Amino acid sequence: MTTVQITLPDQLAQEAQRAGLLSPARLEQWIREELRARQLDTFFGALDRMAAIDDPAPMSPEDVAEEIARMRAGRRTHAST
């Protein structure tokens, strides 16, 4: 177990103590919630970046066949020179 010391203005510390916000269980809960929120922010940020990528439209089988034919024709032209 690790002990953490925080410094707060006296009035804030007193109010937080009265409200039960400085108990070890409450502080642990807050830290776990914050870590989870940050993980979710990171995850959704990655999803947003992925969604922003402008991928080319999927190629039809005909488009793929045409691209292969062009590539092969280019290789034949290059090999014959």
C-alpha positions in Angstrom: 0.0 0.0 0.0 1.3 3.5 -0.9 0.7 6.6 1.2 0.0 9.8 -0.7 0.2 13.3 0.8 -1.8 16.1 -0.7 -1.7 19.8 0.1 -5.0 21.7 0.1 -6.1 25.1 1.4 -7.3 24.6 5.0 -10.9 25.6 4.3 -11.2 23.3 1.3 -9.6 20.4 3.3 -12.0 20.9 6.2 -15.1 21.0 3.9 -13.9 17.9 2.0 -13.3 16.1 5.2 -16.7 16.9 6.5 -18.3 15.8 3.3 -16.4 12.5 3.5 -14.4 13.1 0.4 -11.0 12.5 1.9 -11.6 8.9 3.0 -9.2 6.4 1.5 -12.1 4.5 -0.1 -13.5 7.7 -1.7 -10.1 8.8 -3.0 -9.5 5.3 -4.4 -12.9 5.4 -6.2 -12.2 8.8 -7.7 -8.7 7.8 -9.0 -10.1 4.6 -10.5 -12.9 6.5 -12.2 -10.5 9.1 -13.6 -8.1 6.4 -14.9 -11.0 4.7 -16.6 -12.3 8.0 -18.1 -8.8 8.7 -19.5 -8.6 5.2 -21.0 -12.0 5.7 -22.6 -10.9 9.2 -23.9 -7.8 7.6 -25.4 -9.9 4.8 -27.0 -12.5 7.1 -28.5 -9.8 9.5 -29.6 -8.2 6.7 -31.6 -11.6 5.8 -33.1 -12.1 9.4 -34.1 -8.7 9.6 -35.8 -9.4 6.3 -37.6 -12.8 7.6 -38.7 -11.2 10.8 -40.1 -8.9 8.9 -42.4 -10.3 9.2 -45.9 -9.9 5.6 -47.2 -10.4 5.0 -50.9 -13.6 3.4 -51.9 -13.5 -0.4 -52.1 -12.6 -1.7 -55.5 -15.0 -3.9 -57.4 -13.7 -7.2 -58.8 -13.7 -5.6 -62.2 -11.6 -2.7 -61.0 -9.1 -5.1 -59.4 -8.9 -7.1 -62.7 -8.3 -3.9 -64.7 -5.6 -2.8 -62.2 -3.8 -6.2 -62.5 -4.0 -6.0 -66.3 -2.4 -2.5 -66.3 0.3 -3.7 -64.0 1.1 -6.7 -66.1 1.1 -4.6 -69.3 3.5 -2.2 -67.6 5.8 -5.0 -66.6 5.7 -6.5 -70.2 6.5 -3.1 -71.6 9.4 -2.6 -69.2 10.8 -6.1 -69.7 10.8 -5.7 -73.5 12.8 -2.5 -73.5 
